[in-house]
């Protein structure tokens, strides 16, 4: 038995696509269940959850405290089985997704944390000015496709992952001061990264499972400059303060000059880096 945890807030249409993909899952050995946590939705989310209740082994929970970390923490006491799997409410899982995590967990008992591949489900072709460096795409959209095998916990990305449920049974929880938090415009990104950092400090091992794949639904507004720059700032808030003011004044000056230039990948790179460094400078968090 394994448990999938999904937190959602005000994404009824996208959530429906996510749940529809889950109805096509091949059941893993030992079975599975889904804990769907409504994190204070004001749209049609309750209707969508009710519509899929008969098609999925789903239990619906509600958490009034805003933030994905709070919603996931509310689900932890209800986990059944030896494996807890996290799925964002905007991913399209492959039919063999759960079976791949189940098989990897059984074959590699030394691994406490398992990560998988994240591909993009673009709403339209990405704009020509988008900086497509893997580091940028990882930060902005959590895209990753490393090879199968052992990895560092920091290399596991947030849209989906699996952890031995014994970790949570022992009392570990997500830090609720770290986002995402849809109730705020600015918040420290990286709740999973903060959790995985604690797992790494405890000496626990991680592994990437190449066969566990999802497509991350990219919304049209996420391919706009304001969204990308706000995301970079929030990522900086979550990363922690700069150990020293490395090149920040230079990037700030370059970003001001870039605002007068037409869109380009170089312009995006400079402005994104400036916002990331600004977020780190504004953060009061300890560097991870």
KEDRENLO-60423 format. One record per residue: residue in one letter; x negated, y, z of N, C-alpha, C, O in turn. Coordinates in pm, whole numbers, plus 50000, padded with zeros to 5 digits. Layout:
<sites>
AXYZXYZXYZXYZ ...
</sites>
This chain:
<sites>
X499164988050000500005000050000499125012550000498115013150070 X499515022249922498875035249925499945046149921501085043649879 X499565058149964500505069349970499975080949888498815084749900 X500845086549804500525098549728501185110449797502355109849834 X500395121249816500915133449878500965144449773500005146649700 X502105151149766502305161849669502975173549739504065172049794 X502335185249737502935197449793503395206349679502695207549578 X504555212649693505095220749584505835232849637506415232549745 X505805243549558506535255749594506865263549466505975268049395 X508145264949438508645273649331508045270749194507695279949120 X507925257949160507455254049028508365243248972507885232948925 X509645245548976510605234948945510365228748807510355216448795 X510165236848705510015231448569508725223448555508735212648496 X507625228648610506365221448603506435208848689505945198248649 X507035209948807507205198248894507955187148823507605175448838 X508965190648746509725180448673508825172848576508955160648563 X507915179848509506975173148419506045163748497505745152648453 X505595168348614504705160148697505395147448743504835136548735 X506625148748793507355137148842507745127648728507735115448745 X508065133348612508395125048496507195116248459507365104448428 X505995122048461504795114048433504605103048536504165092048502 X504945105748661504795095648766505755083948748505475072948794 X506885086248683507815075148659507225064848563507715053548556 X506175068548489505545059348394504305052548451503595045448380 X504045054648580502895048348644503055033148650504145027848673 X501935026248630501905011848657501685010048806500695015148859 X502565002948876502405001649021501074995149057500694985148996 X500365000649154499094994649195499324982149278500424979849328 X498304974149294498374962349380498754966749520498104975549577 X499784960649576500224963949711501304974549719501874976949825 X501604981049604502674990849602502215004749642501075006949681 X503165014349632502855028149665504105035649704505225031149679 X503915047149766505015056149797504535070449776503345073349777 X505505079349758505235093449731505835101949841507025100849871 X505005110549902505475120549997505465134049927504385139449899 X506635139549897506745152449830507145162749934508195161649997 X506305172949952506545183150055506965196149987506195202349914 X508195200250012508705213149963508215223950060508605224350176 X507345232650009506675242550094507395256050091506775266550074 X508725255550108509495267850117509965273149984510015285349964 X510325264349892510745268549758512065276149763512945273249843 X512175286249674513415293749659514025291849522514995298549487 X513465282649443513995280249308514735266849306515305262849408 X514745259949193515475247249179514675235049223515055223749190 X513595237149295512765225849338513555215049412513375203249380 X514435218349508515205207649574516035199449476516165187349494 X516585205849373517365198549273516485189049193516885177749165 X515285193549157514365184949082513965172949166513945161749116 X513635175249292513255164049379514415154149393514195142049391 X515625159149407516785150349419517005142349292517405130749297 X516735148549177516955141749048516025129849031516395119948968 X514815130649087513855119749069513835110049188513035100649190 X514695112249284514675103949405514925089249376514355080549442 X515765086249278516075072349247515025065749159514925053549154 X514225073949088513255068548993511885066449054511035059848994 X511645072049172510335071149235510485066849381511515069549443 X509465060049436509515056249579509175068149666508145068449733 X510065078049665509755091349717510495094449846511665091249862 X509755100849938510325106850058510075121850049508945126050027 X511125129850067510995144350059510875150050200511695147250287 X509825157950221509605164950347509675179950321509565184350207 X509855187550426509865202150412508965208250516508945204250633 X508205218250472507265225250560507465240150539507245245150429 X507865247250643508135261550630506855269750635506835280950584 X505795264650696504535272050701503955272950561503765262650496 X503665284950511503175286150373501755281050358500965281350452 X501455276350238500105271750207500045256850183500695248950252 X499235253050082499105238850048498525230850164498955219550188 X497575236550236496965229250348498005225950455498025214850508 X498865235650487499915233250586500865222350538501265213750616 X501225222750409502145212750355501535198750359502205189150394 X500265197650322499615184550325499455179550468499635167650495 X499125188450559499015184250700500345178950752500385169750834 X501455184750703502775179950744503045165850692503815158350752 X502395162150582502605148850525501755138150592502125126450591 X500625142050651499665132150701500255122150802499925110350794 X501115126450897501655116450991502545105950925502845095750987 X502965108250801503875099050733503165089650635503825082050565 X501845090250631501085081750539501245067050577501205063350695 X501425058750475501435044150493500335038150407500065042950297 X499695027650458498665020850382497275026250410497095035050494 X496295020850339494895023750368494315034850282493175038850303 X495095040050186494575049950094495575061350080496755059150051 X495085073750100495915085650084495435093049960494265096749950 X496335095149865495975101549739496685114849728497895115849750 X495935125049693496465138449676496695140949527495835137849445 X497845146649492498135150849356498745164749360499685167249436 X498225173849278498855186949264500225185449197500505175149135 X501065195649211502395195149148502355199749003503405201548941 X501145201748949501025205948809500045197148733499305201948647 X500045184048764499205174648691500085164048626501125160248679 X499635159348510500285148448439499385136248452498325135548391 X499825126748532498975115248562499055105048449500105103348387 X497945098348422497915087448324498615075248383498635073848506 X499185066448301499895054748354499035046048446499565040148540 X497735045248421496875036848504496195044148618495265038748678 X496645056248648496005064748749495895057948886494805056748940 X497015053548940497005047449073496265034149073495525031049166 X496455026248968495775013348959494265015248958493535007149014 X493785026048892492355028648887491815032149025490765027149065 X492515040749098492075044149234492115031749324491205029549404 X493175023749312493305011849395492155002049370491554996849464 X491854999649243490784990249209489434995349257488624987549308 X489175008349240487895013949283487745013349434486665010349485 X488825016249507488765015649653488485001449701487764999549799 X489054991649633488834977749672487434972849636486834965049709 X486914977549521485594973049476484454979949550483354974649559 X484724991949603483664999849665484075004249805484375015949827 X484074994949900484494998450036483585008550103483965014550203 X482375010650048481465020550107481905034850079481445044150146 X482785036849980483215050249942484455054250021485475047250019 X484375065550091485505070750166486345080250082487565080950097 X485685087649993486345097649908486175093649762485085090249718 X487275094149686487265090749544487815102549465488835108449501 X487125105949357487595116449267487835110949129487425099749098 X488515118649045488815114248910488625125448809488235136548845 X488915122348685488755132048576489955141448570491075137548602 X489695153948530490735163948513490575170348375489585177248349 X491535167948289491545173948156492555185348154493375186648244 X492485193548050493405205048040494595201647953494465195347848 X495775206047998496975205747916497275220347883498025227047955 X496675225347773496775239547738498165243047687498765235047614 X498705254747723500005259047666499865263347521500825262847444 X498655267447484498315271347347496795271447341496155270847446 X496195272147224494725272447218494155283447305494655294647303 X493105280547381492515290747468492045302847386491595301147273 X492135314947441491695326847368490195326447341489435320347416 X489785332947234488385332747194487475339047299486295335847304 X488025348147383487195354947482486975346947610486205351047697 X487645335547623487515327547746486115321547755485655315147660 X485455323547866484125317847888484285302947914484865298948016 X483785294547823484045280247829482885272247886482795260147864 X482005278747958480965271548032481635261848129482625265548193 X481125249348141481765239748233481935244948374482905241548441 X480985253148421481115258548557482315267848568483035267748668 X482525275848463483665285048464484975277348456485925280248529 X485035267548365486265259748351486555251648477487715249348511 X485505247348545485705240348671486285249448778487205245548849 X485745261548789486225271048889487635275748859488465276748949 X487905278748732489195284548696490315274248691491415276648741 X490035262548632491095252848604490815239048661491585229748637 X489725237448738489355224748801489155213548700489505202048727 X488605216848583488375206648481487045199648508486045206148538 X487045186548499485835178748526485965164948464487065159348457 X484855159448419484865145948362483485139548377482865135848278 X482995138248501481675132148522481735117048503482835111348498 X480595110448491480585095948470481015088148594480965093248706 X481425075948571481815067148681480595064148769479495061748719 X480805064348900479705060948990479665069849112480515078549129 X478675067849199478545076049320478365090749285477785094149182 X478875099449372478755113849351478705120749486478935114549590 X478405133549483478455141549604479905145349633480675147649539 X480305146149760481675150549790482035163849724483185165949686 X481065172849710481335185749649481685184749502482215194149443 X481385173149441481685171249298483115166349273483515164849158 X483875163849380485275159549366486145171949359486015180849443 X487035172649261487855184449237489265182549292489765171449305 X489895193949322491125194149399492405188849340493245184049416 X492645189449205493955185349156494355171049190495545168049199 X493365162249209493685148649256492445142349316491335144449269 X492665134649422491585127649490492195117349583493405117649609 X491375108349634491835097949726490875097149844489655098249828 X491425095249963490645093950087491175082050165492385079850170 X490285074550225490735063850315491595070150425491205079850489 X492775064450445493715070550540493205070050684493705077250770 X492205061550710491625061050844491015074550883490965077851001 X490565082350784490005095550812491055104450878490765111350975 X492275104150826493335112350882493895106251011494295113451102 X493905093051018494355086551141493445090151258493885090251374 X492165092951228491215096651332491355111251374490685115751467 X492235118651307492535132251350492075143451258492335155051286 X491395140151147490945150751057492125156950985493045149950943 X492115170250972493185177750906492575188150813491395191350823 X493395193250722492935203950634492985217150709493845219250795 X492065226050676491985239150738493075247950677493025251050558 X494045252050758495185259650708494875274350684495745281850638 X493655278750715493265292350682492715293350540492405304250493 X492585281850472492035281550337493145277850241493955269050269 X493185284750125494245282750027494015270849937493075263149957 X494885269449839495865278849783497055281849876497465273749958 X497565293849857498735298449931499545307549840499185319149820 X500625302349784501415309749686502135321749746502685329949672 X502165322949879502825334349942501925346649947502365357349989 X500655345249906499705356349912499065358549775498865349049699 X498735371049745498025374049621496545370549635495935365549540 X495965373049751494555370049776494445360249892495075362049997 X493655350049873493425340149978492125332849947491675332749832 X491535326950048490305319450029490625306049962491335297750019 X490105304049842490295291449772489395280749832488375283749895 X489785268149812488865257249844489205248849964488315244550037 X490515246249988490845237950105490255224050094489765218650193 X490305218049974489725204749958488205205249974487615196350036 X487565215449917486115216549928485685217650074484675211950114 X486455225050153486135226250295486265212750365485415209150447 X487305205250331487495191850388486365182550345485805175350427 X486035182850216485005173850165483645177350225482795168550244 X483435190150255482195194050321482055187650457480965183350496 X483155186850531483105180250662482875165250648482185159050729 X483475159350544483225145050519481745142650490481165132950537 X481145151650410479735150050376478865151250501477925143550518 X479185160950589478395162750711478515150550803477615147650881 X479645143550793479835131450873479145119250811479195108250865 X478495121350696477765110450632478615101250548478155090550509 X479855105150519480735096450441480425097850292480005108550246 X480625087150215480225086750076481395089249982482555086750015 X481055094149863482055097049761481705089749632480555085949608 X482725087949550482535081149422483505086949321484655090049352 X483025088449198483895092849091484445080649018483715071248989 X485755081148988486445070148920486865075348782487875082248770 X486105072048680486355077648548487705073648492488285080948412 X488215061948533489495057148480490695063948544491815062748494 X490495071048656491585078348722491655092148659490825100748688 X492635094348573492665106448491494005113648503495075107448512 X493925126948503495125135348498494865146648400493725150048369 X495975152348350495905164648272496465175948357497575174948411 X495695186648370496085198048453496885207848366496375212848266 X498125210348404498985219348327498495233748346498545239048457 X498035239848239497595253748243498755262648202499285261148091 X499155271948288500265280748259499805292448171498645296348178 X500695298048089500285309048000499625320648074498665326548024 X500135324048193499565335448265498145332748313497395342048344 X497765319848321496415316448363495385318848253494175317848278 X495845322048134494945325248024494955340347997494795344747883 X495155348048103495085362548094493945367448183493585361048282 X493375378848146492235384048221492585387248367491795383948455 X493745393648398494035396348540494075383748625493575383748737 X494675372948573494745360548652493345354948674493015350848785 X492535354648570491195348848579490345356648678489615350548757 X490415369948677489605377948768490095376448913489285376249006 X491405375348932491925373249067491505359449119491165357949237 X491535349549033491105336149071489635336149112489265329849211 X488795343049035487375343649068487165350149205486345345349284 X487895360949234487775367549364488175358049476487485357149578 X489295350849459489745341449561488745330149582488525325649694 X488125325649472487095315249485485905320649565485315313349645 X485565333349544484495339349622484845340349769483995338049855 X486095343749798486535344149939486365330550005485975329650121 X486655319849930486535306449986485115301449996484805293350083 X484235306349907482855301649907482065306550027481115300050070 X482465318050082481745323350197480875335150158480685337650039 X480345342450256479585354650226478265351650156477695340850171 X477795361450081476505360350015475395359450120475395367150216 X474465350150103473345349850197472485362350189471825366050285 X472505368850075471825381650054472495388149933473115381149852 X472395401149918473105408049807472445405349673471935414549608 X472455392649630471755388649508472445394349385473545389949349 X471815403949320472225409449191473635415049190474145418249082 X474295416349305475675421249301475775435449246476645438049163 X474915444849290475035458349232474875458349080475555465849010 X473975449949030473775449448885475015444348815475415449748712 X475645433848870476865428548809478015438448820478825439548727 X478095445548931479175455448947479055466448843480045470648784 X477835471048820477625481448720477915476248580478525483148498 X477475463948552477725458048421479215455848399479715457848288 X479945451948505481385449748492482105462848462483055463048383 X481675473648524482305486648496482085490648350482985495848285 X480885487948300480615491148160481405482148066481845486647960 X481605469548105482305459948019483775463448001484375459747900 X484345470348096485775473548085486085482147963487215482547916 X485075488847912485275497347794485035489847663485195495447555 X484645477147674484305469247556485485460447516486325457347599 X485545456247390486605446847348486385433147412485265430047453 X487425424847421487285411547483486235403147412486125403247289 X485445395847492484445386547440484065377047552484365379747669 X483415366047518482995356547622481975362947716482025360647836 X481065370747663480075377347748480765387047844480415387547962 X481725394747794482465404047881483175396347992483115400348108 X483835385247956484525377248057483545371748159483825371848279 X482405366848111481405361148203480935371448304480855368448424 X480635383448259480115393848349481185398048449480905399248568 X482415400348402483465405048491483885394048589484165396948705 X483915381548543484265370548631483205369048741483555367248858 X481925369648703480855368348802480905379748903480675377549022 X481205391748856481325403148948482435400849049482255403549168 X483585395749004484705393249097484375382049194484745382649311 X483675371749147483255360849236482335366149345482525362949463 X481345374149308480415379649406481125389449500480795390249618 X482105397049446482865406249531483655398549636483715402649752 X484265387249596484995379049692484075373449799484425373249916 X482885368949758481925363749856481495374649953481355372150072 X481275386749901480885397749987481985401650085481705405950197 X483255400050043484395403650128484755392750229485535395150321 X484185380950211484565369650294483885370350431482735374550442 X484615366050533484025364650665483735350250700483395347050814 X483865341250599483705327050625482235323350625481415330050563 X481925312650695480575307150691480345300550557481215293150511 X479205302850491478975296450361479055281350370478595275350467 X479665275150265479755260650262478475254850203478335242650191 
</sites>
